[in-house]
């Protein structure tokens, strides 16, 4: 019997993700995308260990706060920005 993986590729998890994403967009983060939420789950929340049950995965997702996502996206932007050339920012800084 194959072991079920409770990650972002699981249909049940995707449904819970859509529900939580809708709540976050409605209440606090109107520009949050599904991809950003997915990245937060895999690169931060479940970076070291995937949940072993549907219940624990659902609980993890439903307890995500907007502040946690903002922190994650801020850190990610800083890291990505550090790996770019200054010329990539000419539209922002002018010149």
trRosetta pair geometry for C-beta under 8 A, 3 or more apart (Angstrom, degrees):
i j d omega theta_ij theta_ji phi_ij phi_ji
4 10 7.1 74 175 -115 96 128
5 9 7.0 23 94 63 119 106
5 10 6.2 -156 94 -58 69 112
5 50 6.7 -11 -164 145 85 158
6 10 5.5 -38 -129 0 42 162
6 12 7.8 -48 -127 76 86 111
6 13 5.8 138 -168 -64 69 129
6 50 6.2 154 71 162 76 105
6 51 4.8 -62 93 80 131 95
6 52 7.0 135 25 -153 126 5
6 53 6.8 14 -28 98 159 11
6 54 5.9 -164 -109 -87 131 49
6 56 7.6 106 102 70 160 87
6 57 4.1 -135 160 -48 127 148
7 10 6.0 120 52 -8 47 100
7 13 6.6 -172 98 60 16 171
7 42 7.2 59 -166 -98 104 98
7 46 7.0 178 -121 128 84 160
7 50 5.4 -51 -75 -133 96 133
8 13 6.2 -123 -109 116 29 129
8 14 6.9 81 -171 -79 57 79
8 17 7.0 49 -130 -55 82 157
8 38 5.2 81 -139 -146 150 97
8 41 6.1 132 -68 89 111 136
8 42 6.1 -56 -14 -56 131 113
9 13 7.8 38 54 58 31 127
9 14 7.8 -6 -162 -49 12 111
10 13 4.1 74 73 10 102 111
10 14 6.7 -171 89 -13 51 84
10 57 7.7 24 62 143 145 168
11 14 5.5 -52 -146 34 32 115
11 15 6.6 36 154 -22 64 101
12 15 5.8 -51 -154 30 33 113
12 16 6.7 29 150 -14 64 104
12 54 5.8 -25 120 -135 147 120
13 16 5.7 -55 -151 38 36 110
13 17 6.2 41 149 -24 67 106
13 54 7.7 -134 -65 -133 79 76
13 57 5.5 -59 -105 149 106 138
13 58 7.8 -133 -111 -71 64 66
13 61 7.3 160 -157 -46 78 148
14 17 5.4 -51 -146 34 33 117
14 18 6.5 36 154 -21 65 101
15 18 5.8 -51 -151 32 31 111
15 19 6.7 32 151 -17 62 104
16 19 5.6 -54 -152 36 35 113
16 20 6.3 27 154 -13 68 107
16 57 7.3 132 59 123 157 93
16 58 5.1 -131 -123 -118 156 79
16 61 5.0 103 134 82 116 155
16 62 7.1 -78 -175 -51 110 89
17 20 6.0 -59 -146 41 30 105
17 21 5.9 32 156 -21 66 110
17 34 7.3 82 140 -148 117 89
17 37 6.3 141 -170 125 103 128
17 38 7.1 43 -165 -81 149 75
17 41 7.3 -63 -109 -38 119 154
17 61 6.1 -101 -84 -147 60 141
18 21 5.6 -53 -140 38 28 113
18 22 6.3 34 157 -23 62 105
18 34 7.6 -7 -97 -113 70 114
19 22 5.9 -55 -153 32 27 112
19 23 6.7 26 151 -17 62 105
20 23 5.5 -53 -151 36 36 113
20 24 6.3 34 153 -18 68 105
20 37 7.5 157 98 -164 104 141
20 61 5.1 -144 -22 157 157 97
20 62 5.9 -140 -89 -97 118 49
20 64 6.3 72 174 45 141 116
21 24 5.7 -54 -145 38 32 110
21 25 6.1 29 157 -17 66 109
21 32 6.7 -149 -152 111 84 115
21 34 6.0 10 -133 -99 166 68
21 37 5.1 -93 -95 -34 107 170
22 25 5.9 -57 -144 39 27 109
22 26 6.1 26 158 -18 64 112
23 26 5.9 -60 -145 39 26 110
23 27 6.0 -1 167 2 65 118
24 27 6.4 -71 -136 48 22 94
24 28 5.9 -58 -163 54 62 95
24 29 4.9 -12 157 43 96 108
24 32 5.6 -30 119 51 121 155
24 37 7.4 155 49 -96 153 126
24 64 7.6 -33 -71 102 132 107
24 66 5.8 153 -146 -87 97 89
24 69 7.2 50 -157 10 148 159
25 29 6.0 -61 -95 86 44 69
25 30 5.4 77 -167 -123 71 40
25 31 7.9 157 -129 4 89 16
25 32 5.6 -132 -82 51 82 99
26 30 7.8 82 -81 -95 16 76
27 66 7.5 -133 97 -50 99 134
28 66 4.0 -70 112 -81 148 160
29 32 3.9 48 128 -27 120 119
29 66 5.2 175 -32 -136 111 109
29 69 6.6 -43 -58 89 167 139
29 70 7.5 -156 -93 -63 125 92
32 36 5.6 -124 -161 75 73 131
32 37 6.1 73 162 -53 113 99
32 69 6.7 14 -119 148 134 150
33 36 4.7 99 56 5 81 100
33 37 7.1 -146 96 -2 45 86
34 37 5.7 -59 -151 39 32 111
34 38 6.1 36 151 -22 67 108
35 38 5.5 -52 -143 37 30 115
35 39 6.3 33 155 -21 64 104
36 39 5.6 -51 -147 34 31 112
36 40 6.5 36 151 -22 63 102
36 69 7.2 79 140 -171 106 112
36 73 6.3 12 -163 -93 120 119
37 40 5.6 -49 -152 31 33 114
37 41 6.7 33 152 -18 63 103
37 69 7.0 -26 -105 -123 67 133
38 41 5.9 -55 -154 33 31 111
38 42 6.4 10 159 -2 66 111
39 42 6.3 -67 -142 48 29 98
39 43 5.3 -5 174 9 70 123
39 72 7.8 163 111 146 93 126
39 76 7.4 59 138 -108 135 162
40 43 6.7 -65 -118 52 16 90
40 44 5.2 -35 -167 34 58 122
40 45 6.3 49 142 -10 75 105
40 64 7.3 96 124 -150 134 139
40 68 7.4 105 -171 125 130 95
40 69 5.3 -39 -101 -118 159 81
40 72 4.9 102 -119 101 94 164
40 73 7.5 -43 -76 -50 107 81
41 44 7.3 -39 -80 53 5 80
41 45 5.0 -42 -137 47 46 122
41 46 5.6 15 164 12 71 110
41 60 7.9 100 -136 128 96 119
41 61 7.1 -1 -106 -99 125 88
41 64 7.9 -64 -82 -80 83 147
42 45 7.8 8 -23 52 16 83
42 46 5.9 -37 -114 66 36 104
42 47 7.3 87 153 -83 41 57
43 47 5.9 26 177 -88 28 101
43 72 7.4 128 89 -166 105 120
43 76 7.7 72 110 -90 151 122
44 47 5.8 -6 -122 -36 9 114
44 68 7.6 162 129 166 145 101
44 72 4.9 -73 -48 -115 159 129
45 60 6.0 125 169 173 130 118
45 64 7.0 -57 -79 -95 147 109
45 68 7.9 62 -72 154 101 137
46 49 6.7 -103 -158 83 67 40
46 50 5.2 46 -171 -101 123 55
46 51 6.9 -75 -110 -17 119 76
46 60 7.3 71 -63 156 97 159
50 57 7.9 0 176 -92 78 108
51 54 8.0 117 120 -90 126 13
51 56 4.1 -176 -156 101 118 104
51 57 3.8 -171 64 -67 149 76
51 60 5.9 -143 -59 -6 134 139
52 56 6.4 33 47 43 64 142
53 56 4.7 90 58 9 89 99
53 57 6.9 -155 92 -4 46 87
54 57 5.8 -58 -147 40 32 111
54 58 6.1 33 156 -19 67 109
55 58 5.9 -58 -147 38 26 110
55 59 6.2 28 155 -20 63 109
56 59 5.5 -51 -143 38 32 115
56 60 6.3 40 154 -24 64 102
57 60 5.7 -50 -150 32 31 114
57 61 6.5 26 155 -15 64 107
58 61 5.9 -58 -148 38 30 108
58 62 6.1 20 160 -12 67 112
59 62 6.1 -60 -139 42 26 104
59 63 6.2 13 164 -10 63 116
60 63 6.4 -76 -152 42 21 102
60 64 7.3 42 150 -48 60 90
61 64 6.0 -33 -163 -9 37 114
64 68 5.9 -118 -163 66 73 134
64 69 6.7 63 165 -47 112 103
65 68 4.8 103 60 0 80 100
65 69 7.4 -150 97 -1 48 85
66 69 5.8 -60 -155 39 37 110
66 70 6.2 38 150 -21 70 106
67 70 5.6 -52 -144 36 32 112
67 71 6.4 36 155 -20 64 104
68 71 5.8 -54 -151 35 29 112
68 72 6.4 30 152 -18 63 108
69 72 5.6 -54 -147 38 33 113
69 73 6.2 27 157 -15 67 108
70 73 5.9 -57 -143 41 29 107
70 74 6.1 32 156 -23 64 108
71 74 5.7 -57 -147 35 27 112
71 75 6.4 25 158 -15 64 106
72 75 6.0 -58 -150 37 28 108
72 76 6.2 27 154 -19 64 111
73 76 5.5 -54 -143 39 32 115
73 77 6.3 36 156 -22 65 104
74 77 5.9 -54 -149 33 29 110
74 78 6.6 29 153 -19 63 105
75 78 5.7 -56 -151 35 32 112
75 79 6.4 28 154 -16 66 107
76 79 5.9 -56 -147 38 30 109
76 80 6.2 25 157 -14 66 109
77 80 5.8 -56 -141 42 29 108
77 81 5.9 31 157 -21 64 111
78 81 5.8 -57 -145 38 26 112
78 82 6.4 30 155 -25 62 106
79 82 5.8 -53 -151 29 29 113
79 83 7.0 17 155 -11 60 108
80 83 6.1 -67 -158 39 33 106
80 84 6.9 33 149 -28 66 109
81 84 5.8 -58 -152 24 38 114
84 88 4.3 -75 170 46 120 153
84 89 7.2 113 114 -37 127 94
85 88 5.1 117 64 -13 74 96
86 89 6.0 -64 -167 36 47 107
86 90 8.0 79 140 -56 66 75
87 90 5.9 -7 -163 -33 50 111
89 92 4.7 -52 -172 42 81 115
89 93 5.3 47 132 1 101 109
90 93 6.5 -71 -129 56 29 85
90 94 7.1 -55 -176 117 61 7
90 95 5.4 -107 -146 72 91 86
